[in-house]
Amino acid sequence: MVPGLDPGHGLWLGLPPSLSVIKMSGFRSLGEEEPVEFECKVSDKGLEATVVTGPSGADCRGSHRRPMSKKRFRKIRCYNCGEFANHIAAKCTMGPQPKRCHYCKSEDHLIAECSQRPEKGRGSEGTDTELGESRV
């Protein structure tokens, strides 16, 4: 709430993309009906706040609500069919499959012994500990 400002005045606080004009620590936001003081300038969007503070220049209190975190979609490998998919072996629609290499799909070996797999990314093969050196 901004004292003395007509609600239809059209003040643009610059939200989003920049919340940097709000004086407070941590997650920057404004609470509903929070009293604020501000400095503004004319921009191509109209009036734009350049500094937003609480009463007498104090830090803003901010909203108690926080945005929901972004859920990362992480592909998982089904140990039955070997595909990166959205299911695990227990939910795999293919019946039980023989063990095979997840890289080249051959049933003759597993991924650790795959000759078609690039050298980098083979896990712990060729580490210093195998060469007799110890890691601290």
BELQUI-V558777 format. One record per helix or strand of 2 or more residues. SS is the DSSP state (H for helix, E for strand). FROM is the first residue (numbers start at 0). LEN is the number of residues. If there is no record, write none. Layout:
# BELQUI-V558777
((SS & FROM & LEN) (SS & FROM & LEN))
This chain:
# BELQUI-V558777
((H & 6 & 3) (E & 36 & 7) (E & 45 & 8) (H & 54 & 3) (E & 75 & 2) (E & 83 & 2) (H & 88 & 3) (H & 110 & 3) (H & 127 & 4))
